[in-house]
């Protein structure tokens, strides 16, 4: 049993809006949306990604906004493409 299970924590879908400065024009901001299942409040997956960003991507981070779903992950029914005709 891992530490998250022992404390009753669950991995939930986490969305982060990452705002960063464009490397070639630092006065301009750009947004990037990141999503992955992660564990609050430490967000280890997001932390790894942000460490990767700081070490490998030229755009300097400006801000990070994090949201996390309160419900468990759901499965979505298979969607039939329109070309196959749905009646």
C-alpha positions as a Markdown table, in Angstrom:
| # | Residue | x | y | z |
|---|---|---|---|---|
| 1 | Unk | 0.0 | 0.0 | 0.0 |
| 2 | Unk | 1.5 | 3.4 | -0.9 |
| 3 | Unk | 1.4 | 6.5 | 1.2 |
| 4 | Unk | -1.4 | 8.1 | -0.8 |
| 5 | Unk | -3.7 | 5.2 | -0.2 |
| 6 | Unk | -2.8 | 5.0 | 3.5 |
| 7 | Unk | -3.9 | 8.7 | 4.0 |
| 8 | Unk | -7.0 | 8.3 | 1.9 |
| 9 | Unk | -5.7 | 10.6 | -0.9 |
| 10 | Unk | -6.5 | 9.9 | -4.5 |
| 11 | Unk | -4.9 | 10.9 | -7.7 |
| 12 | Unk | -7.3 | 13.2 | -9.5 |
| 13 | Unk | -7.4 | 15.0 | -12.8 |
| 14 | Unk | -5.3 | 18.1 | -12.3 |
| 15 | Unk | -5.2 | 21.1 | -14.7 |
| 16 | Unk | -2.6 | 23.8 | -14.6 |
| 17 | Unk | -2.6 | 27.0 | -16.7 |
| 18 | Unk | 1.1 | 27.9 | -17.1 |
| 19 | Unk | 1.8 | 31.5 | -18.1 |
| 20 | Unk | 5.3 | 32.1 | -19.4 |
| 21 | Unk | 7.3 | 34.8 | -21.1 |
| 22 | Unk | 8.2 | 34.3 | -24.8 |
| 23 | Unk | 12.0 | 33.8 | -25.0 |
| 24 | Unk | 12.4 | 36.1 | -28.1 |
| 25 | Unk | 10.0 | 38.7 | -26.7 |
| 26 | Unk | 10.0 | 38.7 | -22.9 |
| 27 | Unk | 7.3 | 41.4 | -22.7 |
| 28 | Unk | 4.8 | 39.0 | -24.2 |
| 29 | Unk | 3.1 | 36.2 | -22.3 |
| 30 | Unk | 1.9 | 32.9 | -23.6 |
| 31 | Unk | -0.3 | 30.2 | -22.0 |
| 32 | Unk | 0.2 | 26.5 | -21.9 |
| 33 | Unk | -2.4 | 24.1 | -20.4 |
| 34 | Unk | -1.1 | 21.0 | -18.6 |
| 35 | Unk | -3.3 | 18.1 | -17.5 |
| 36 | Unk | -2.5 | 14.9 | -15.7 |
| 37 | Unk | -3.6 | 12.8 | -12.8 |
| 38 | Unk | -1.9 | 14.2 | -9.7 |
| 39 | Unk | -2.0 | 14.2 | -5.9 |
| 40 | Unk | -2.9 | 17.3 | -3.9 |
| 41 | Unk | -1.6 | 19.2 | -2.0 |
| 42 | Unk | 2.0 | 18.6 | -3.1 |
| 43 | Unk | 1.3 | 17.8 | -6.8 |
| 44 | Unk | 4.3 | 15.6 | -7.4 |
| 45 | Unk | 3.6 | 15.2 | -11.2 |
| 46 | Unk | 3.2 | 18.9 | -11.7 |
| 47 | Unk | 6.3 | 19.7 | -9.7 |
| 48 | Unk | 8.3 | 17.3 | -11.9 |
| 49 | Unk | 7.0 | 18.9 | -15.0 |
| 50 | Unk | 7.8 | 22.4 | -13.7 |
| 51 | Unk | 11.3 | 21.3 | -12.8 |
| 52 | Unk | 11.7 | 20.0 | -16.3 |
| 53 | Unk | 10.4 | 23.3 | -17.7 |
| 54 | Unk | 12.8 | 25.4 | -15.7 |
| 55 | Unk | 15.8 | 23.2 | -16.7 |
| 56 | Unk | 15.0 | 22.6 | -20.4 |
| 57 | Unk | 12.6 | 25.3 | -21.8 |
| 58 | Unk | 13.7 | 28.9 | -22.5 |
| 59 | Unk | 10.4 | 30.5 | -21.7 |
| 60 | Unk | 10.6 | 31.9 | -18.1 |
| 61 | Unk | 7.6 | 31.0 | -15.9 |
| 62 | Unk | 5.4 | 33.9 | -15.0 |
| 63 | Unk | 2.6 | 32.2 | -13.1 |
| 64 | Unk | 0.9 | 28.8 | -12.6 |
| 65 | Unk | -2.8 | 28.3 | -11.7 |
| 66 | Unk | -3.8 | 24.9 | -10.6 |
| 67 | Unk | -7.3 | 23.3 | -10.5 |
| 68 | Unk | -8.2 | 19.8 | -9.5 |
| 69 | Unk | -11.4 | 17.9 | -10.0 |
| 70 | Unk | -13.4 | 16.8 | -6.9 |
| 71 | Unk | -14.9 | 13.7 | -8.3 |
| 72 | Unk | -13.3 | 10.5 | -9.4 |
| 73 | Unk | -12.2 | 10.0 | -13.0 |
| 74 | Unk | -15.1 | 8.9 | -15.3 |
| 75 | Unk | -15.0 | 6.8 | -18.4 |
| 76 | Unk | -16.7 | 8.2 | -21.5 |
| 77 | Unk | -18.6 | 6.0 | -23.9 |
| 78 | Unk | -17.0 | 5.4 | -27.2 |
| 79 | Unk | -18.0 | 8.1 | -29.7 |
| 80 | Unk | -18.8 | 6.9 | -33.2 |
| 81 | Unk | -17.4 | 9.2 | -35.8 |
| 82 | Unk | -20.0 | 11.0 | -38.0 |
| 83 | Unk | -18.7 | 9.3 | -41.1 |
| 84 | Unk | -19.9 | 5.9 | -39.8 |
| 85 | Unk | -23.4 | 7.3 | -39.4 |
| 86 | Unk | -25.2 | 7.3 | -36.1 |
| 87 | Unk | -28.9 | 7.0 | -36.0 |
